[in-house]
Amino acid sequence: MIANPALNLNGDVGDVIFLENPGDISRSHKTSNLQIEKPQSNTNNTLLSNLESVHNTIILDKKFRFSRRRTTALSTAILFSMNQTGAFSSTTTSKNTMSSSCAASSANIRVISNDKLHVSEPDPSWFGNGPNKKDDPAWTNSNWLKSRFHFSFAEYSKSGNQRFGKLRVMNDDLVQPHTGFGQHSHANMEIITYVVHGGLYHKDSMGTKETLDRGAIQFMTAGTGVRHEEFNHEDTPLRFIQTWIVPRSQGLKPNYGSSGGSLKGRKNQFQHLVSDTKNANVSTPVEINQNVDVFATELDLAKKLEVELPEGRMAYLLCVEGEVKINGQELKKHDGCEISTESGGGKLEIEATDVEATETGNVAHVLMFSVEAEKGAGRSDF
């Protein structure tokens, strides 16, 4: 391994750094901990572009890809590949970009439109709330909770829509001001929650108390059992996506963690938020006890991302805000889609076709879950 602790790749969008040899760095500026590992075969020019700053480790391989370990402040990285981790290769499409040299066919897309989701609006008293407020201008829904179920949950049960691989529950929840879920219990499930807008207050039996806002992600290993409450103490509605994932094993020790997220990290690029605890090749804000990766992005209007879903993986994607096209197929707000590949992986092109006014500007907002492929996965009820 050739280490160059004095290297810092600083540049403007569109800059290209040429590495004739991993030991020959054409730009060297300020100090950071960057290490370059020599590829397994001789290379000519390995190109990295649109890097604003990289810290810690970049590993180059003979296919002109790189994966990252404990990499932060990565802004619009043009080429990243985590095929060995079950994640994505990615390129950002703009006037100053380049594509991965890896050839793959287009991924198969099946849109799950909003009208195919079950909508649940439970009685407020079931979760310890008072009566719904009437004529409150801060409320955007007549009931305290409006939850869209992507898979069977609670009163909604369909044999043809039980799960997607290891994803067992995925609920898109809108919680009105000063209401929430009173204390309740969970066991033997990995639970991750992504905050879309508002403030999510969490308190659990492990002693954790905190409030998380837009772009934050939290996890809970329910394991042998945990109790918690989730509440909206704010004067504005709260929206979050909560996903329950079947763990690798039962009876795990309960655990909790969270990350505030980074707008810079997810703006016009995928930010890797969740990975497997057993995956030593990447470092993400949240790690869970299952081979699942979660990515988020906020796209400006007409911005495109190209990503490659590796062989042996499938994905479930949510259009959280705005509208996007996935390989030419339209997804509106609240729509989801099942993504599968043939042998050798599959390419995705994600384009923001309409944007929505949000806390972080006018964007299209996407959340993607990559899981191990399973034969026959996906909805069979329509």
Secondary structure as a PSIPRED ss2 file (coil, helix, strand):
# PSIPRED VFORMAT (PSIPRED V4.0)

   1 M C   1.000  0.000  0.000
   2 I E   0.000  0.000  1.000
   3 A E   0.000  0.000  1.000
   4 N C   1.000  0.000  0.000
   5 P C   1.000  0.000  0.000
   6 A C   1.000  0.000  0.000
   7 L C   1.000  0.000  0.000
   8 N C   1.000  0.000  0.000
   9 L C   1.000  0.000  0.000
  10 N C   1.000  0.000  0.000
  11 G C   1.000  0.000  0.000
  12 D C   1.000  0.000  0.000
  13 V C   1.000  0.000  0.000
  14 G C   1.000  0.000  0.000
  15 D C   1.000  0.000  0.000
  16 V E   0.000  0.000  1.000
  17 I E   0.000  0.000  1.000
  18 F E   0.000  0.000  1.000
  19 L E   0.000  0.000  1.000
  20 E C   1.000  0.000  0.000
  21 N E   0.000  0.000  1.000
  22 P C   1.000  0.000  0.000
  23 G C   1.000  0.000  0.000
  24 D E   0.000  0.000  1.000
  25 I C   1.000  0.000  0.000
  26 S C   1.000  0.000  0.000
  27 R C   1.000  0.000  0.000
  28 S C   1.000  0.000  0.000
  29 H C   1.000  0.000  0.000
  30 K C   1.000  0.000  0.000
  31 T C   1.000  0.000  0.000
  32 S C   1.000  0.000  0.000
  33 N C   1.000  0.000  0.000
  34 L E   0.000  0.000  1.000
  35 Q E   0.000  0.000  1.000
  36 I E   0.000  0.000  1.000
  37 E E   0.000  0.000  1.000
  38 K C   1.000  0.000  0.000
  39 P C   1.000  0.000  0.000
  40 Q C   1.000  0.000  0.000
  41 S C   1.000  0.000  0.000
  42 N C   1.000  0.000  0.000
  43 T C   1.000  0.000  0.000
  44 N C   1.000  0.000  0.000
  45 N C   1.000  0.000  0.000
  46 T E   0.000  0.000  1.000
  47 L E   0.000  0.000  1.000
  48 L E   0.000  0.000  1.000
  49 S E   0.000  0.000  1.000
  50 N C   1.000  0.000  0.000
  51 L C   1.000  0.000  0.000
  52 E C   1.000  0.000  0.000
  53 S C   1.000  0.000  0.000
  54 V C   1.000  0.000  0.000
  55 H C   1.000  0.000  0.000
  56 N E   0.000  0.000  1.000
  57 T E   0.000  0.000  1.000
  58 I E   0.000  0.000  1.000
  59 I E   0.000  0.000  1.000
  60 L E   0.000  0.000  1.000
  61 D C   1.000  0.000  0.000
  62 K C   1.000  0.000  0.000
  63 K C   1.000  0.000  0.000
  64 F C   1.000  0.000  0.000
  65 R C   1.000  0.000  0.000
  66 F E   0.000  0.000  1.000
  67 S E   0.000  0.000  1.000
  68 R E   0.000  0.000  1.000
  69 R E   0.000  0.000  1.000
  70 R C   1.000  0.000  0.000
  71 T C   1.000  0.000  0.000
  72 T C   1.000  0.000  0.000
  73 A C   1.000  0.000  0.000
  74 L C   1.000  0.000  0.000
  75 S C   1.000  0.000  0.000
  76 T C   1.000  0.000  0.000
  77 A C   1.000  0.000  0.000
  78 I C   1.000  0.000  0.000
  79 L C   1.000  0.000  0.000
  80 F E   0.000  0.000  1.000
  81 S E   0.000  0.000  1.000
  82 M C   1.000  0.000  0.000
  83 N H   0.000  1.000  0.000
  84 Q H   0.000  1.000  0.000
  85 T H   0.000  1.000  0.000
  86 G C   1.000  0.000  0.000
  87 A C   1.000  0.000  0.000
  88 F C   1.000  0.000  0.000
  89 S E   0.000  0.000  1.000
  90 S E   0.000  0.000  1.000
  91 T E   0.000  0.000  1.000
  92 T E   0.000  0.000  1.000
  93 T E   0.000  0.000  1.000
  94 S C   1.000  0.000  0.000
  95 K C   1.000  0.000  0.000
  96 N C   1.000  0.000  0.000
  97 T C   1.000  0.000  0.000
  98 M C   1.000  0.000  0.000
  99 S C   1.000  0.000  0.000
 100 S C   1.000  0.000  0.000
 101 S C   1.000  0.000  0.000
 102 C C   1.000  0.000  0.000
 103 A C   1.000  0.000  0.000
 104 A C   1.000  0.000  0.000
 105 S E   0.000  0.000  1.000
 106 S E   0.000  0.000  1.000
 107 A C   1.000  0.000  0.000
 108 N E   0.000  0.000  1.000
 109 I E   0.000  0.000  1.000
 110 R E   0.000  0.000  1.000
 111 V E   0.000  0.000  1.000
 112 I E   0.000  0.000  1.000
 113 S C   1.000  0.000  0.000
 114 N H   0.000  1.000  0.000
 115 D H   0.000  1.000  0.000
 116 K H   0.000  1.000  0.000
 117 L C   1.000  0.000  0.000
 118 H E   0.000  0.000  1.000
 119 V E   0.000  0.000  1.000
 120 S E   0.000  0.000  1.000
 121 E C   1.000  0.000  0.000
 122 P C   1.000  0.000  0.000
 123 D C   1.000  0.000  0.000
 124 P H   0.000  1.000  0.000
 125 S H   0.000  1.000  0.000
 126 W H   0.000  1.000  0.000
 127 F H   0.000  1.000  0.000
 128 G C   1.000  0.000  0.000
 129 N C   1.000  0.000  0.000
 130 G C   1.000  0.000  0.000
 131 P C   1.000  0.000  0.000
 132 N C   1.000  0.000  0.000
 133 K C   1.000  0.000  0.000
 134 K C   1.000  0.000  0.000
 135 D C   1.000  0.000  0.000
 136 D C   1.000  0.000  0.000
 137 P C   1.000  0.000  0.000
 138 A C   1.000  0.000  0.000
 139 W C   1.000  0.000  0.000
 140 T C   1.000  0.000  0.000
 141 N C   1.000  0.000  0.000
 142 S C   1.000  0.000  0.000
 143 N C   1.000  0.000  0.000
 144 W C   1.000  0.000  0.000
 145 L E   0.000  0.000  1.000
 146 K E   0.000  0.000  1.000
 147 S E   0.000  0.000  1.000
 148 R E   0.000  0.000  1.000
 149 F E   0.000  0.000  1.000
 150 H C   1.000  0.000  0.000
 151 F C   1.000  0.000  0.000
 152 S C   1.000  0.000  0.000
 153 F E   0.000  0.000  1.000
 154 A C   1.000  0.000  0.000
 155 E C   1.000  0.000  0.000
 156 Y E   0.000  0.000  1.000
 157 S C   1.000  0.000  0.000
 158 K C   1.000  0.000  0.000
 159 S C   1.000  0.000  0.000
 160 G C   1.000  0.000  0.000
 161 N C   1.000  0.000  0.000
 162 Q C   1.000  0.000  0.000
 163 R C   1.000  0.000  0.000
 164 F E   0.000  0.000  1.000
 165 G C   1.000  0.000  0.000
 166 K C   1.000  0.000  0.000
 167 L E   0.000  0.000  1.000
 168 R E   0.000  0.000  1.000
 169 V E   0.000  0.000  1.000
 170 M E   0.000  0.000  1.000
 171 N E   0.000  0.000  1.000
 172 D E   0.000  0.000  1.000
 173 D E   0.000  0.000  1.000
 174 L E   0.000  0.000  1.000
 175 V E   0.000  0.000  1.000
 176 Q C   1.000  0.000  0.000
 177 P C   1.000  0.000  0.000
 178 H C   1.000  0.000  0.000
 179 T E   0.000  0.000  1.000
 180 G E   0.000  0.000  1.000
 181 F E   0.000  0.000  1.000
 182 G E   0.000  0.000  1.000
 183 Q E   0.000  0.000  1.000
 184 H E   0.000  0.000  1.000
 185 S E   0.000  0.000  1.000
 186 H E   0.000  0.000  1.000
 187 A C   1.000  0.000  0.000
 188 N C   1.000  0.000  0.000
 189 M C   1.000  0.000  0.000
 190 E E   0.000  0.000  1.000
 191 I E   0.000  0.000  1.000
 192 I E   0.000  0.000  1.000
 193 T E   0.000  0.000  1.000
 194 Y E   0.000  0.000  1.000
 195 V E   0.000  0.000  1.000
 196 V E   0.000  0.000  1.000
 197 H E   0.000  0.000  1.000
 198 G C   1.000  0.000  0.000
 199 G C   1.000  0.000  0.000
 200 L E   0.000  0.000  1.000
 201 Y E   0.000  0.000  1.000
 202 H E   0.000  0.000  1.000
 203 K E   0.000  0.000  1.000
 204 D E   0.000  0.000  1.000
 205 S C   1.000  0.000  0.000
 206 M C   1.000  0.000  0.000
 207 G C   1.000  0.000  0.000
 208 T C   1.000  0.000  0.000
 209 K E   0.000  0.000  1.000
 210 E E   0.000  0.000  1.000
 211 T E   0.000  0.000  1.000
 212 L E   0.000  0.000  1.000
 213 D C   1.000  0.000  0.000
 214 R C   1.000  0.000  0.000
 215 G C   1.000  0.000  0.000
 216 A C   1.000  0.000  0.000
 217 I E   0.000  0.000  1.000
 218 Q E   0.000  0.000  1.000
 219 F E   0.000  0.000  1.000
 220 M E   0.000  0.000  1.000
 221 T E   0.000  0.000  1.000
 222 A C   1.000  0.000  0.000
 223 G C   1.000  0.000  0.000
 224 T C   1.000  0.000  0.000
 225 G C   1.000  0.000  0.000
 226 V E   0.000  0.000  1.000
 227 R E   0.000  0.000  1.000
 228 H E   0.000  0.000  1.000
 229 E E   0.000  0.000  1.000
 230 E E   0.000  0.000  1.000
 231 F E   0.000  0.000  1.000
 232 N E   0.000  0.000  1.000
 233 H C   1.000  0.000  0.000
 234 E C   1.000  0.000  0.000
 235 D C   1.000  0.000  0.000
 236 T C   1.000  0.000  0.000
 237 P C   1.000  0.000  0.000
 238 L E   0.000  0.000  1.000
 239 R E   0.000  0.000  1.000
 240 F E   0.000  0.000  1.000
 241 I E   0.000  0.000  1.000
 242 Q E   0.000  0.000  1.000
 243 T E   0.000  0.000  1.000
 244 W E   0.000  0.000  1.000
 245 I E   0.000  0.000  1.000
 246 V C   1.000  0.000  0.000
 247 P C   1.000  0.000  0.000
 248 R C   1.000  0.000  0.000
 249 S C   1.000  0.000  0.000
 250 Q C   1.000  0.000  0.000
 251 G C   1.000  0.000  0.000
 252 L C   1.000  0.000  0.000
 253 K C   1.000  0.000  0.000
 254 P C   1.000  0.000  0.000
 255 N E   0.000  0.000  1.000
 256 Y E   0.000  0.000  1.000
 257 G E   0.000  0.000  1.000
 258 S E   0.000  0.000  1.000
 259 S E   0.000  0.000  1.000
 260 G C   1.000  0.000  0.000
 261 G C   1.000  0.000  0.000
 262 S C   1.000  0.000  0.000
 263 L H   0.000  1.000  0.000
 264 K H   0.000  1.000  0.000
 265 G H   0.000  1.000  0.000
 266 R H   0.000  1.000  0.000
 267 K E   0.000  0.000  1.000
 268 N C   1.000  0.000  0.000
 269 Q C   1.000  0.000  0.000
 270 F C   1.000  0.000  0.000
 271 Q E   0.000  0.000  1.000
 272 H E   0.000  0.000  1.000
 273 L E   0.000  0.000  1.000
 274 V E   0.000  0.000  1.000
 275 S E   0.000  0.000  1.000
 276 D E   0.000  0.000  1.000
 277 T C   1.000  0.000  0.000
 278 K C   1.000  0.000  0.000
 279 N C   1.000  0.000  0.000
 280 A C   1.000  0.000  0.000
 281 N C   1.000  0.000  0.000
 282 V C   1.000  0.000  0.000
 283 S C   1.000  0.000  0.000
 284 T C   1.000  0.000  0.000
 285 P C   1.000  0.000  0.000
 286 V E   0.000  0.000  1.000
 287 E E   0.000  0.000  1.000
 288 I E   0.000  0.000  1.000
 289 N C   1.000  0.000  0.000
 290 Q C   1.000  0.000  0.000
 291 N C   1.000  0.000  0.000
 292 V E   0.000  0.000  1.000
 293 D E   0.000  0.000  1.000
 294 V E   0.000  0.000  1.000
 295 F E   0.000  0.000  1.000
 296 A E   0.000  0.000  1.000
 297 T E   0.000  0.000  1.000
 298 E E   0.000  0.000  1.000
 299 L E   0.000  0.000  1.000
 300 D C   1.000  0.000  0.000
 301 L C   1.000  0.000  0.000
 302 A C   1.000  0.000  0.000
 303 K C   1.000  0.000  0.000
 304 K E   0.000  0.000  1.000
 305 L E   0.000  0.000  1.000
 306 E E   0.000  0.000  1.000
 307 V E   0.000  0.000  1.000
 308 E E   0.000  0.000  1.000
 309 L E   0.000  0.000  1.000
 310 P C   1.000  0.000  0.000
 311 E C   1.000  0.000  0.000
 312 G C   1.000  0.000  0.000
 313 R E   0.000  0.000  1.000
 314 M E   0.000  0.000  1.000
 315 A E   0.000  0.000  1.000
 316 Y E   0.000  0.000  1.000
 317 L E   0.000  0.000  1.000
 318 L E   0.000  0.000  1.000
 319 C E   0.000  0.000  1.000
 320 V E   0.000  0.000  1.000
 321 E E   0.000  0.000  1.000
 322 G C   1.000  0.000  0.000
 323 E E   0.000  0.000  1.000
 324 V E   0.000  0.000  1.000
 325 K E   0.000  0.000  1.000
 326 I E   0.000  0.000  1.000
 327 N C   1.000  0.000  0.000
 328 G C   1.000  0.000  0.000
 329 Q E   0.000  0.000  1.000
 330 E E   0.000  0.000  1.000
 331 L E   0.000  0.000  1.000
 332 K C   1.000  0.000  0.000
 333 K C   1.000  0.000  0.000
 334 H C   1.000  0.000  0.000
 335 D C   1.000  0.000  0.000
 336 G E   0.000  0.000  1.000
 337 C E   0.000  0.000  1.000
 338 E E   0.000  0.000  1.000
 339 I E   0.000  0.000  1.000
 340 S E   0.000  0.000  1.000
 341 T C   1.000  0.000  0.000
 342 E C   1.000  0.000  0.000
 343 S C   1.000  0.000  0.000
 344 G C   1.000  0.000  0.000
 345 G C   1.000  0.000  0.000
 346 G E   0.000  0.000  1.000
 347 K E   0.000  0.000  1.000
 348 L E   0.000  0.000  1.000
 349 E E   0.000  0.000  1.000
 350 I E   0.000  0.000  1.000
 351 E E   0.000  0.000  1.000
 352 A E   0.000  0.000  1.000
 353 T E   0.000  0.000  1.000
 354 D E   0.000  0.000  1.000
 355 V C   1.000  0.000  0.000
 356 E E   0.000  0.000  1.000
 357 A E   0.000  0.000  1.000
 358 T E   0.000  0.000  1.000
 359 E C   1.000  0.000  0.000
 360 T C   1.000  0.000  0.000
 361 G E   0.000  0.000  1.000
 362 N E   0.000  0.000  1.000
 363 V E   0.000  0.000  1.000
 364 A E   0.000  0.000  1.000
 365 H E   0.000  0.000  1.000
 366 V E   0.000  0.000  1.000
 367 L E   0.000  0.000  1.000
 368 M E   0.000  0.000  1.000
 369 F E   0.000  0.000  1.000
 370 S E   0.000  0.000  1.000
 371 V E   0.000  0.000  1.000
 372 E E   0.000  0.000  1.000
 373 A C   1.000  0.000  0.000
 374 E C   1.000  0.000  0.000
 375 K C   1.000  0.000  0.000
 376 G C   1.000  0.000  0.000
 377 A C   1.000  0.000  0.000
 378 G C   1.000  0.000  0.000
 379 R C   1.000  0.000  0.000
 380 S C   1.000  0.000  0.000
 381 D C   1.000  0.000  0.000
 382 F C   1.000  0.000  0.000
